Amino acid sequence: MTAVLQSEDNASEAVMYMAMELSDKRWRLCFSNGEKQRQVSVVAGDWVGLNEQIDRSRERLKLARGCRIVSCFEAGRDGFWIHRALVEQGIENLVVDSSSIEVNRRKRRAKSDKVDVKSLLRLLQRYWGGERGMMSVVRVPTVEEEDQRCLHRERERLVKERGSHSARIKSLLVSHGVRLDIRSDFLERLEAAKGGLGYELGLDFKAELVREYERYCLVDRQIKELEGEQKARAEAGLSEAMKQVNGLMLLKGVGWQSSWVLVMEFFAWRKFGNQRQLGACAGLTPTPYSSGDGEREQGISKAGNRRIRHLMVELSWLWLRYQPGSALSQWFAKRFAGGGKRMRRIGIVALARKLLIALWRYLKEGVIPEGAILKAV
């Protein structure tokens, strides 16, 4: 009934639909008034050209100048600035989760920007017609909320880069039978190092190691600077987000980096109505497969925030270690601890979802997880 009423409301109101297929060089646009369609392309980032095509399409589709415009595009590398610019112009825009878009299941299917943008336009029309389950819409953060996620995401990339430099240095050394730990006196020990058979290491080989070590030191210094900035902001506790970080850090087994990521990725700006929404956003919900007499469990959906999902699994192992007397740890011990490795891996994912919900309630309602121990202040 809701879908029918929504369709009737849209039918009585002139609406121009606009779907955008974004690429690095060109933006493919598809317009429709519900009956006719028009496709054009503009240079990527050409906002003046985009507005010209919107006005021209409105005229070609015989729609009034002040008609309602609804648009959509897939979430991707372009981020959310296009969404914000469209909304400022009074256009109702949706940022669509790419994984929720329907595709043809044939082994060979046509794939082009023209085909994709038409498919996206059809989904947009059905979505505004009342079929809300046709696609998943991304929650768009504000500029400030998006900025809050920069520090820990940059640190995450730098930690991986530092690991790559470390692995490269060790691999080069092992190729000559040399094993040196990467410490502050690495260059002095490298100068005195000998090959596996006691020969002198080549000058170019040592020079390459020196350059690699300099890059390692640069990344390591930047990581420490970022961590220092994070700790300073948490200690100051000026914003609501920093207060949440400090609140999570009071729980034994929850460190400042875990607290920071949980707050900045989830709790500081996302508003969850219930625990189902919370679990789904983290991709920790089950995905059963049932058809006819066949039934099987496919595991968790993995459709949500991968950072939170990975973090919660790691945090769950720490929770078992530092909070053994808590109700969650006791539940895990009763259900999964007596099984094999596979059962414990399954159980830790279930614990991750329960722990995430418990931490959410702790910040939202001030309810300490049952049996949990707070750190000594």
Secondary structure, 3 states (H helix, E strand, C coil): CHHHHHHHHHHCCCEEEEEEEECCCEEEEEEECCCCEEEEEEECCCHHHHHHHHHHHHHHCCCCCCCEEEEEEECCCCCCHHHHHHHHCCCEEEEECHHHCCCCCCCCCCCCHHHHHHHHHHHHHHHHCCCHHHCCECCCCCHHHHHCCHHHHHHHHHHHHHHHHHHHHHHHHHCCCCCCCCCCCHHHHHHHCECCCCCECCHHHHHHHHHHHHHHHHHHHHHHHHHHHHHHHHHHCCCHHHHHHHHHHCECCCCHHHHHHHHHHHHCCCCCCCHHHHHHHCCCCEEEEEECCEEEEEEECCCCCHHHHHHHHHHHHHHHHHCCCCHHHHHHHHHCCCCCHHHHHHHHHHHHHHHHHHHHHHHHHCCCCCCCCECCC
